[in-house]
Amino acid sequence: MKNIIITGTSRGIGFALAQHFAKNGHNVLAISRNTATIDNLNLSNITALSVDLSESSDLKKVSDFVNSKWDHVDIVVNNAGMLINKPFSELTEKDFIDVYKVNVFGVAAITKLLIPFMQSGGHVVTMSSMGGIQGSMKFPGLAAYSSAKGAVITLSEVLAEEYKESGIAFNVLAIGAVQTEMLEEAFPGYQAPLSAPQMADYVYNFALTGNQFYNGKVLQVSNSTP
């Protein structure tokens, strides 16, 4: 049984992943702004915590929970994301800031908060996108989102080097098209080859075992374009 923290659990991959961990006997702290979907599961070993990652003051709820309920954290899955689909000419500074607050600054803040609770063998998995991979196909309207997803790739690579003596691994999964609400926002009407539960199953196994094989790596998890 491991202690797992997952962000962005109200829908999509995060919602499916939280259930997967909980139903396999792990303790899960499910973080999202809206906790209703997790609360409705009524699973005894999953706790939903309402946290806005773009608000630094909200993060104290996470450290307070870990301090009072757990003595350590084994796995962190940075899954929360925000997407704005607009032509570059229409993107405002606020649009960029809003996307980066969740997709980059929020990832950095919660990772920094939780590292002191992690031990050798711990694993931080950050969910990125094929849109953040240098040289991959890019799509109009996703300048803020894709550039933010590229930023967290570099962040994870740096953290792997900075904390390599700690035994904590930092890896990134750059995923392709998965049938989620966010995909619909990016590519309206597109039918992805993978469902959220299918991708959650992959992430589940990688989070538990991937740190035995990888550190500071970016794995491209995609079988389609987009």
Secondary structure as the mmCIF struct_conf table of DSSP 4:
data_model
#
loop_
_struct_conf.conf_type_id
_struct_conf.id
_struct_conf.beg_label_comp_id
_struct_conf.beg_label_asym_id
_struct_conf.beg_label_seq_id
_struct_conf.end_label_comp_id
_struct_conf.end_label_asym_id
_struct_conf.end_label_seq_id
STRN STRN1 ASN A 3 THR A 7
BEND BEND1 SER A 10 ARG A 11
HELX_RH_AL_P HELX_RH_AL_P1 GLY A 12 LYS A 23
TURN_TY1_P TURN_TY1_P1 ASN A 24 GLY A 25
STRN STRN2 ASN A 27 SER A 32
BEND BEND2 ARG A 33 ARG A 33
HELX_RH_AL_P HELX_RH_AL_P2 ALA A 36 ASP A 39
TURN_TY1_P TURN_TY1_P2 ASN A 40 LEU A 41
TURN_TY1_P TURN_TY1_P3 SER A 44 ASN A 45
STRN STRN3 ILE A 46 SER A 50
TURN_TY1_P TURN_TY1_P4 LEU A 53 SER A 54
HELX_RH_3T_P HELX_RH_3T_P1 SER A 56 LEU A 59
HELX_RH_AL_P HELX_RH_AL_P3 LYS A 60 LYS A 69
BEND BEND3 ASP A 71 ASP A 71
STRN STRN4 VAL A 73 ASN A 78
HELX_RH_3T_P HELX_RH_3T_P2 PHE A 88 GLU A 90
HELX_RH_AL_P HELX_RH_AL_P4 GLU A 93 TYR A 100
HELX_RH_PI_P HELX_RH_PI_P1 LYS A 101 PHE A 105
HELX_RH_AL_P HELX_RH_AL_P5 GLY A 106 LEU A 114
HELX_RH_3T_P HELX_RH_3T_P3 ILE A 115 PHE A 117
STRN STRN5 MET A 118 SER A 129
HELX_RH_3T_P HELX_RH_3T_P4 MET A 130 GLY A 132
BEND BEND4 ILE A 133 ILE A 133
TURN_TY1_P TURN_TY1_P5 GLN A 134 GLY A 135
BEND BEND5 SER A 136 SER A 136
TURN_TY1_P TURN_TY1_P6 PRO A 140 GLY A 141
HELX_RH_AL_P HELX_RH_AL_P6 ALA A 143 GLU A 162
TURN_TY1_P TURN_TY1_P7 TYR A 163 GLY A 167
STRN STRN6 ALA A 169 ILE A 175
STRN STRN7 GLN A 179 GLN A 179
BEND BEND6 THR A 180 THR A 180
HELX_RH_AL_P HELX_RH_AL_P7 GLU A 181 ALA A 186
BEND BEND7 PHE A 187 PHE A 187
TURN_TY1_P TURN_TY1_P8 PRO A 188 GLY A 189
BEND BEND8 PRO A 193 LEU A 194
STRN STRN8 SER A 195 SER A 195
HELX_RH_AL_P HELX_RH_AL_P8 ALA A 196 THR A 209
HELX_RH_3T_P HELX_RH_3T_P5 GLY A 210 GLN A 212
TURN_TY1_P TURN_TY1_P9 PHE A 213 PHE A 213
BEND BEND9 ASN A 215 GLY A 216
STRN STRN9 VAL A 218 VAL A 221
BEND BEND10 ASN A 223 SER A 224
#
